[in-house]
Every structure is written in structure tokens, then in C-alpha cells.
Amino acid sequence: MSNFSINAAPQYPFASGQNGYVIAASTTTATVAVTTTGADSVVVANTTTGWAWITFAATSAFPTAGTPAPGFPVPPGGVATYSLPAGTDGRSPAKLTNVSAILSTGTGNVYVSLGSGA
């Protein structure tokens, strides 16, 4: 008996096929305009000593107790790969126009690379 399932989506390594971007991040929101045509995932590298909160919007804010916020954390010195959210058709990735970051402390660069795969 095989463990193969036709319902399992294949996992491919991340391949950057888009431009890379740098966000000069600090404890206030910093935003970069991006072009995501053909991309279905994003790699974010946080080279700072503070936690980064990343959103696919023009603003970013850390959630607080009782106040949720959209986005995801990237730890200091961490690298994370995320799938882009679905577009309006529910299938293809959304076309992003901005990526924003805010740091818990300090300043530094957060790098964003768009492409395909996990």
C-alpha cells in the first residue's frame, strides 16, 4: 500500500522569480511598494535584533491583548516563507501592492523576496 495521495499538493522549494525589496524598519510602520505578478509566496528575512511584524498592506501594528492585528511575526535574525493569500477568484494568489514592517525595538533592514514554492 502506498502513502501517495492525489489530494496532496506538491511542495516545491522556494524559487525567487521576482524583484527583492528592503524595508528600512523601525518602531513605526515602514512600507515598500511591491509587484507580485506571478508570485505565490514570499520570503521575509529579519536582520534586526527586534521582532518584526509583517503585513501585506500599507500599515503594520503589533497585536496587543484584546486587540488582534493582521500580519505575522518574524523573530530577530529569522527567515520565514509564507504563501500569499488567495485572490478575489479564491484560487490564484492576491496581487499585492505593499509589504509593511514594524519592529518591537530598534532599527534595521527587513528583506522581502517574492517568488514561487515553499
Summary of the structure (lengths in Angstrom):
residues: 118
radius of gyration: 15.5
end to end distance: 27.7
largest distance: 55.0
contacts: 322
relative contact order: 0.39
helix: 0%
strand: 44%
